[in-house]
Amino acid sequence: MYSIAERWDRDEYPVTEISMAKLLVGRVTTQVADTCLQLHGGMGYMAESGISRYFRDSRLIRIGGGTDEVMKEIIAKTALGL
Ligand SMILES: Cc1cc2nc3c(=O)[nH]c(=O)nc-3n(C[C@H](O)[C@H](O)[C@H](O)COP(=O)(O)OP(=O)(O)OC[C@H]3O[C@@H](n4cnc5c(N)ncnc54)[C@H](O)[C@@H]3O)c2cc1C
């Protein structure tokens, strides 16, 4: 993350690494939110609980600004030349 931010600051656009980072962050975020919801049990599932909202919001990272599948397509094209 820091290395990508530094490169961005140097006016570089490391698209492969940015796509890899977005893919990873989305996956980690949803895993963390899922673990947190599990920890709260049935109450965590209920719409009125804050963790339920966080759980749903965490999914947006894997959809908005380019879905996971689109990130994988970019990585395949730019890093692997597929
Ligand atoms: C709360 C929210 C806020 C948003 N805010 C903004 C915003 O401010 N500005 C903005 O521009 N957009 C915004 N969006 C739109 C968002 O960027 C799109 O929802 C996102 O790009 C996915 O497009 P889509 O919904 O049309 O899904 P689709 O493109 O229909 O995709 C549906 C599924 O098919 C998969 N898919 C699509 N194409 C391929 C492919 N070539 N290969 C493999 N799989 C594929 C996708 O990965 C996904 O799983 C927002 C969306 C939400 C939910």
The ligand as a Tripos MOL2 file, in Angstrom:
@<TRIPOS>MOLECULE
LIG
   53    58     1     0     0
SMALL
NO_CHARGES

@<TRIPOS>ATOM
      1 C1        -23.7240    2.0980   -3.4060 C.3       1 LIG1
      2 C2        -23.1210    2.2680   -4.7820 C.ar      1 LIG1
      3 C3        -22.5000    3.4720   -5.1050 C.ar      1 LIG1
      4 C4        -21.9550    3.6700   -6.3800 C.ar      1 LIG1
      5 N1        -21.3720    4.8600   -6.6620 N.ar      1 LIG1
      6 C5        -20.8940    5.0800   -7.8830 C.ar      1 LIG1
      7 C6        -20.3100    6.3420   -8.2090 C.ar      1 LIG1
      8 O1        -20.2300    7.2420   -7.3660 O.2       1 LIG1
      9 N2        -19.8360    6.5490   -9.4520 N.ar      1 LIG1
     10 C7        -19.9160    5.5740  -10.3970 C.ar      1 LIG1
     11 O2        -19.4700    5.7990  -11.5310 O.2       1 LIG1
     12 N3        -20.4570    4.3580  -10.1240 N.ar      1 LIG1
     13 C8        -20.9540    4.0950   -8.9030 C.ar      1 LIG1
     14 N4        -21.5140    2.8700   -8.6140 N.ar      1 LIG1
     15 C9        -21.6120    1.8640   -9.6820 C.3       1 LIG1
     16 C10       -20.5430    0.8130   -9.5510 C.3       1 LIG1
     17 O3        -19.3000    1.3140   -9.9850 O.3       1 LIG1
     18 C11       -21.0060   -0.4000  -10.3750 C.3       1 LIG1
     19 O4        -22.0660   -1.0200   -9.6360 O.3       1 LIG1
     20 C12       -19.8570   -1.3820  -10.6000 C.3       1 LIG1
     21 O5        -18.9070   -0.8620  -11.4940 O.3       1 LIG1
     22 C13       -20.3640   -2.7240  -11.1630 C.3       1 LIG1
     23 O6        -21.1170   -2.4840  -12.3110 O.3       1 LIG1
     24 P1        -22.5950   -3.0810  -12.4160 P.3       1 LIG1
     25 O7        -23.3390   -2.8270  -11.1470 O.co2     1 LIG1
     26 O8        -23.1660   -2.5720  -13.6960 O.co2     1 LIG1
     27 O9        -22.3980   -4.6440  -12.4820 O.3       1 LIG1
     28 P2        -22.1590   -5.4910  -13.8290 P.3       1 LIG1
     29 O10       -21.1240   -4.8430  -14.6840 O.co2     1 LIG1
     30 O11       -23.4840   -5.8180  -14.4150 O.co2     1 LIG1
     31 O12       -21.5380   -6.7840  -13.1740 O.3       1 LIG1
     32 C14       -22.3230   -7.8390  -12.6130 C.3       1 LIG1
     33 C15       -21.3890   -8.9910  -12.3140 C.3       1 LIG1
     34 O13       -20.7690   -9.4370  -13.5230 O.3       1 LIG1
     35 C16       -19.3570   -9.3730  -13.4080 C.3       1 LIG1
     36 N5        -18.7270   -8.9750  -14.6600 N.ar      1 LIG1
     37 C17       -19.0310   -7.8960  -15.4140 C.ar      1 LIG1
     38 N6        -18.2010   -7.8140  -16.4690 N.ar      1 LIG1
     39 C18       -17.3490   -8.8670  -16.3760 C.ar      1 LIG1
     40 C19       -16.2590   -9.3170  -17.1630 C.ar      1 LIG1
     41 N7        -15.8630   -8.6830  -18.2670 N.pl3     1 LIG1
     42 N8        -15.6080  -10.4290  -16.7650 N.ar      1 LIG1
     43 C20       -15.9920  -11.0970  -15.6370 C.ar      1 LIG1
     44 N9        -17.0220  -10.7050  -14.8510 N.ar      1 LIG1
     45 C21       -17.6890   -9.6100  -15.2200 C.ar      1 LIG1
     46 C22       -19.0810   -8.3320  -12.3320 C.3       1 LIG1
     47 O14       -17.8100   -8.5360  -11.7530 O.3       1 LIG1
     48 C23       -20.2300   -8.5880  -11.3740 C.3       1 LIG1
     49 O15       -19.9090   -9.6630  -10.5300 O.3       1 LIG1
     50 C24       -22.0290    2.6300   -7.3520 C.ar      1 LIG1
     51 C25       -22.6340    1.4100   -7.0010 C.ar      1 LIG1
     52 C26       -23.1800    1.2110   -5.7430 C.ar      1 LIG1
     53 C27       -23.8190   -0.1170   -5.3910 C.3       1 LIG1
@<TRIPOS>BOND
     1     1     2 1
     2     2     3 ar
     3     2    52 ar
     4     3     4 ar
     5     4     5 ar
     6     4    50 ar
     7     5     6 ar
     8     6     7 ar
     9     6    13 1
    10     7     8 2
    11     7     9 ar
    12     9    10 ar
    13    10    11 2
    14    10    12 ar
    15    12    13 ar
    16    13    14 ar
    17    14    15 1
    18    14    50 ar
    19    15    16 1
    20    16    17 1
    21    16    18 1
    22    18    19 1
    23    18    20 1
    24    20    21 1
    25    20    22 1
    26    22    23 1
    27    23    24 1
    28    24    25 2
    29    24    26 1
    30    24    27 1
    31    27    28 1
    32    28    29 2
    33    28    30 1
    34    28    31 1
    35    31    32 1
    36    32    33 1
    37    33    34 1
    38    33    48 1
    39    34    35 1
    40    35    36 1
    41    35    46 1
    42    36    37 ar
    43    36    45 ar
    44    37    38 ar
    45    38    39 ar
    46    39    40 ar
    47    39    45 ar
    48    40    41 1
    49    40    42 ar
    50    42    43 ar
    51    43    44 ar
    52    44    45 ar
    53    46    47 1
    54    46    48 1
    55    48    49 1
    56    50    51 ar
    57    51    52 ar
    58    52    53 1
@<TRIPOS>SUBSTRUCTURE
     1 LIG1         1 GROUP 0 **** ****
